Amino acid sequence: MKIRTATKDDLPKIVQMLATDVLGRTRETSGDELPESYLKAFDQIDNDPNNELIVMTDEKDEVCGTLQLTFIPGLTYQGAIRAQIEAVRIHDDWRGQGLGKILMKWAIERSQKRGARIIQLTSNKHRTDAIAFYKKLGFNDSHEGMKIVL
């Protein structure tokens, strides 16, 4: 397995993974021709030095996993950088093989290399398996997260 920065060519596979997710089915659109909004978002992520869209690929360079890392500078913890991990997905065909653990450990190491002192993520409360997975990796539910969907 290889972990690398995503390219525009990877976008359809990434969106497919987001759209086949139980919660993503209601909010994402995948297919041969992606809406322009995904291309615009990809360009924004790709051009922002504090954002990294990451893919895990097999030996044929087929995308089997993805996540987004965002590095947030802040004043707390004496000016510490926070790493935010979002949109973690492993393709259905590759689940149960330990790839999620490999990808998350990579993200933690990458965050340390970028100088992050805190790594945070959110997971929908309905994703009980994902929450258990993150806890096994050492994440704890120390805060109550809140969102407003606009």
Sequence and secondary structure as in RCSB ss.txt:
>XXXX:A:sequence
MKIRTATKDDLPKIVQMLATDVLGRTRETSGDELPESYLKAFDQIDNDPNNELIVMTDEKDEVCGTLQLTFIPGL
TYQGAIRAQIEAVRIHDDWRGQGLGKILMKWAIERSQKRGARIIQLTSNKHRTDAIAFYKKLGFNDSHEGMKIVL
>XXXX:A:secstr
 EEEE  GGGHHHHHHHHHHSTTGGGT   SSS  HHHHHHHHHHHT TTEEEEEEE TT  EEEEEEEEEEE S
HHHH EEEEEEEEEE GGGTTSSHHHHHHHHHHHHHHHTTEEEEEE   TT HHHHHHHHHTT    S       
